[in-house]
Amino acid sequence: MSAKQNLSPPRPRGLAVLCHLVGFFLICSLIPRNVQADSFEESARALARKVWSFIHATSVTCDFRNLSTLRTVQFANLSAAFQEELQRRGVKILPADASVNLVISVTQDPAEYIGVVQIQRKENTETVMETIGTVNGPAAPEPTFSLTLHREFLFSQDNPILDVVFDSYSKSAYALGLQEINSYELRDEHWVWRGSERLPRHRAPKRSEQGFLGIGIDSESTAFSEEICTSSLLLGTKGWECQKNAGGFGVTGVSPEAITGKKLVAWVSAAQLDTEGKTRIVVTGEDGLARLYEDGPEPVAVFSNWGNEIASVYSGCGSGWQLLVTGKGDWTKPDEMQAIDIQDRRAQSVSNPVEFPGPIVGLHAFRTTRPMGSAAANTQAVAVTRNLQTGRYEAYLLSIACTK
């Protein structure tokens, strides 16, 4: 209103007031950016102080990675503030050959930027995280579809279940345990235990053992982190033999070609997404972070609000493939699962969470004894949970329905 009233040339006093007003608005327009920059740098210093309390070292190397939408200048200022704070506390920044290597990444979720520091030593790796600011850019568009997750109880047993494979007609199922393989048969729409085969393992299973079961036409095999067991069905004979796993436990859930050349941390679970003409893989690490890889060796995005277990499923909606991800709770609490769609390196939830009676200790793509011939065959997954009330391990078949 006052602007319209002062269209005529202002008198000297009015001109002074107008200048004050113009100056005030100019200053106000600059404040948010400066305040945000100061906030980023102070958060970087706080992250450096947190890291300093962990490292107990006099020299480090620093590898900075911007996996967010932060501008180059902002990221450079943040990196400088982080290093200055370490130097103020007597830590030398070396280009190489330091006792500790720091990998400092900035990633983001829809609302916040997150600083993630991997403290790499010869003997171990620790991870430190800190929120460093809010994302003020445009919000990701709302998905134009939603998924409904369905869970179907299969069977339960007292001993842990590491992997589940079905026969070609889904009438029989084989559940790999720590030291045995249990067989189940579908009778009158119920899975009935049929028998068990003992594996002559020489090494004691790890507390958090991983395992993979492969069943071919004339042979069977199991792979554990430190041991491999095989059985041949040729000439009507069958007998299991176990030996040391010299090659280590490879990344399951993705093709060997997709994982080649990728710089991975100690991993827990992995999934492959063939979307937008590209092959992407997501790997969850023992540090609690999930990393998205595309063509190059380095991750292009990091996600911090998922659990360790993931699997990919095909719906045909959104990007075509989605991730099933577990919650962040520990193994003493009931778990939940939801579907995540990744587009433009952003992750969005596209389903309501489905609750389980205990922690999900395993999550795998649905597999049968015959090769899967198309993406449409991968619309299911298998989850294993430990029921907190009964203590038994339960297997569930997961499927998805898309609503556009």
N, C-alpha and C positions, 0 to 999 in steps of 0.2 A: 504494500500500500504506500509506504513512504517513498519507495523508488519512483512510483508513478507521480507523486506530488513534487518531486525534485527534478523534473525533466528540464526546466529552465536553468540557465547558468546560475550556479549557487553563489551566494554572497561569501566573503572571506571566511566567516565563522562556519558557514555550512560546508565550505570546501575542506576546512580542517577536520570537521566531524566525518565527512565522507572519506578523507584520507585515512583517518583512524579506523574507520569501519573496513575499508579495503585492506589495510595492513593487518587488521585482526583476522579477516577471512583468509588472507594469504598465509599467515602464521598457522592458523588452525588446519589449513589444507596440508601443511608440511608435517604437523605433529604426529599423525598416525604412523607415517612411514618411518620417521626418526625413532619414535617410541618402539615400533616393531623391530627396527634394526638393533637398538640397544637391548631389547628383550632377547633377541636371538643370540647376541654376543654374550650377554650375562648367562643365558642358559648354557651356552657352550662352555663358559668358565665353570659353571656348576657341574657340568658333566666331566670336565677335566679334573676337578677336585675329587669327584667320586671315583674316577679312574685311578688317580694318584693314591688313594687310600687302599687300592687293591694291588698296585704293581710292585711296590717295595723295590724299585730299581732306580739306578742313577742315569741310565740312558735308554732311549727307545727310538724306534723308527715309526714313522706315521704314514699310513696309506689312506688318503681321503677319497671317498666315493659319494657322489651326489645321485641318489636314486629317487629323487623327489622333484617337485616343480619349483624348488627354490632357484632364483636367478643366480647367474654366475657370480655377480658381485656380492650378493648376500652370502653365498656359500663360501667365497674366498674370505670374507670378513669373519664368518663363523669359524673357519679353519684356523685363521690367524689368532683369534681369541683363545681357542682351545690350546694351541701351542704356547702362547704367551703365558697362560695360567700354569701350565706344567713347568715352564722355565722359571717362573717366579718361585716355584717350590723346589728348585734345584735339580730338575730333570733335564738332561741334555737331549736335544733332538738330533739324531744322526741319520745320514742318508742310507746307511747299511751297517750290518754287523753289530747291532745293539743286542743286549741281553733279552729285550722284550720287543715284540712287534705289535703295534696297535693298528687295527683296521677300523677306521672311523667312517661309518655310513650314515647318511641322512635319508630316511624314508618317510612315508606318510600314510595315514589312513584318511578317510574322508574329512576328518575334522582337525587333525593335529599332525605336525611334523615331529618325528621321533629320531633322536640320536642313538645309534647303536654302535658300541665299541667292543670289538673282539680283542681280548688281551691274549696274544699268542706267545707261549713259552715252549721250550723244547718238550717239557713233560706234560703240559696240559694247555687248555684254552678256556678262558672265562669270558662271559659276556655281561656287559653293563649297559643299561638302557636309561634314557631320560627323555621326557617330553620337552621339546625346545621351542614350541610356538604353535600358534593356530594357523590353519589354512584359510586365507581370506579370498582365494580365487573362487570362480564359479563352481557351484556344487555339481557333482556328477549327476547326469540325468536319471530320473527314476526309470527302472526297468519296465518295459512294456509287456511283461509276462510274469508269471509266477509258477513255481513248481510245488507240487504236493509230494512229500515223502511218505512212502508206505513201508512198514516193517512187518515181516512175517516170521514168527518163531519157527525154528527148524528143529533143534534138538539141544540137549544139555548133557554135561558129564562132569565128573568130579575133577578130572585132571585138565590142565591148560590146553587150549586149542590154538595152534600157531597158524594153520592154514586149512582151507577147505576146498576140495575139488569135486565136481560132480561128473557123472558119466554122461555119455552123449545124449541120453534121453531124460536126464535129471531124475532118474528113478533110484540111483544109488549115489551116496556121498561118502567121501573119505576125509577124515579129520586128522591132520598131523598133530601129534602131541610132542612132548619133550623126549619121550623114549618109546613111543608106540604110534601106530596108525589104527584108528578106530573106523569101522565100516558101518554105514547106516543104509537102510532100505526103506523106500516109501511104500507103505501099505495102508490102504483105505485113508489116504490123505494125512497120514501120520508117519513120522520118521521113527523107525524101530532099529535099535542097536543090533548088529548082525555078528560082530566079532572084532577081535583085536590082534594085530601083529606086533610083536616086540622087535625093536631095533637094537642090534648089538653094539650100542655106542660105547666107545672107550673113554670118552671125556665127560666129565660131569657137566650137565647143562648150566648155562649162565642163569643168573637170577632174572634178567630181562632178555631171555633168549628169543631170537628171531629164527623163523624156519620157513622153507618153501618146499612144496610137494609137487613133483612132476610125474605124470602118468602117461606113458606112451603105449603103442600097440604091443610091444614085446619087452618093455622094461619099465621100471619105476625108479625114482630117485628122490632123495631128500637132501636139502642143503641147509646146514646150520652155520653159525658164525665161525666155528672152528672145526667142523666135521662134515663129511659127505657120506651118505649111505646110498648104495645102489642094489638093485635086484633085477635079475634077468628072468624072463618068462620063456626063453627059448628051450626047445626039446622037452617041454613039460616039467622042467625043474624050476625051483624057486628058492632063493636063499639070499638073505641080506648080508652085505659086507660094508663095514664102515672104516673110513680112513681119514687122516688129517686133511683138513681143507687148506691146502697151501695157497690157493688163489684168493682167499678172503671171501666175504659174503658180498656179492655184487648188489647193485641197486635194483630192487625188484619193482615192478609196476611200470617200467619204461623200457623202450627198446635200447639195445647197446649203442646204436648209431646216435640216438638222441642225447645220450649221456656222455659220449666221447668228447674229451677236451674241456669239459666243464670243471670249474674250480669249486669243489664241494667241501663242506665241512662234515664233521661226523654226523651221519644222517640217521633218521628214524623211519621215515615213510616217504614215498615218492609217487607221483602221478603224471601222466602224459596227456596233453590237450592238443588236438589237431584242429586249430581254428584259424580262420582268416587266411588260409593257405600256408600257414606256418605250423611248425611243431614246437610247442612250448612244454616245458616240464616245470613242475613245482616240487621242491624237496623240503621236507621239514628236518630241522637239525636238532641235535641234543641240547643246543643252547636255547630252545624254545621259539625259534624264528622259522618262518617259511620263506623260501626264496624262489622267485620266478626267473627262469632262464629262457632266453630265446636263441639267437644264432651264436652269439659270442660266448666266451668262457666265463664271464662275470655275470652275476645276477643283475637284472634290470629293475627289480622291485623286491621289497622285503615286507612281509606281513607279520605282525606281532601279536595278534589277538585270536589265534587259533590254537587248538590242541595239536598233539604230535601226529595223530593218525589221519590220513587223507586217502581218497580214492577218486578216480575220474569216472564219470558216467555220461552217456550220450542221451540228449533229450530232443535235439533238433530245434530247440528254442534259444533265443539270445545268440550267443557265440557258437551254439551247437553242443559243446561239451561243458559240463560243470564239474566243480569239485564238491565232494562230500567231505566236510571237515568236522572234527570233534570239538568239544569245549575245552576250556583251559583248566578245569578242575583236576585235582590229583586223584590217585587211585583209592581214596577213602570216601569219595562222593559219587552220587549218581551223575551220569554223563548225559550229553545231548548232542544232536547232530543237525546240521543244516546244509543247504546247497548254496554254493558260491559261484557267481558268474564273473569272469575276468574279461574285461574289454578295455583297451587303451591302457593296459597295465594297472587298472583299478579293479579292486575286488568289491563286489556288492552281494549282499545276501538276497536270494531270490526264493526263499522258502521259510516257513515257520519252523522253529526247532522241534525235533522229535526227541522225547525223553526216553532214557533207558534205565533199567533197575540197578545199574552199577556203572563203573568206569568201562569205557570201550578200550580193550587191550589189543585189539587187532581190527584192521579194516582193509579189505582186499577187493579188487575187481572180481566179478563173477567169472569163474573159469570152469571149463569142462575138459574131458579127455580128448576131445577133437579140437582142431584149430578153430579160432573164431574168424569167420570170413568177412565180416563187415562191421561198420561202426554201430549199426542198429543192434547188433548182438551184445553190445556192451552197455545196455540200459539198466543193469543190475549190479549190485555189490553185496558182499558178505561182511557182516560186522560180528565181532565176538566181544561179549561183555562178561564181567564177573559179577553175578548177582550178589549184592551186599547182604541180602537177607538169607539166602540159602548157601552162599559160598560156592555155588556151582558155576561152571563156564557155559554160557548160552550162545548159540549161533543163530543169527537172524539174516534173512534174505531181504535186501533193500531194493525198492523199485521207485520210479518217479513217474509222475503224470504232469504234463505241461498244460497250462492254461494261458492262452494269448489274449 
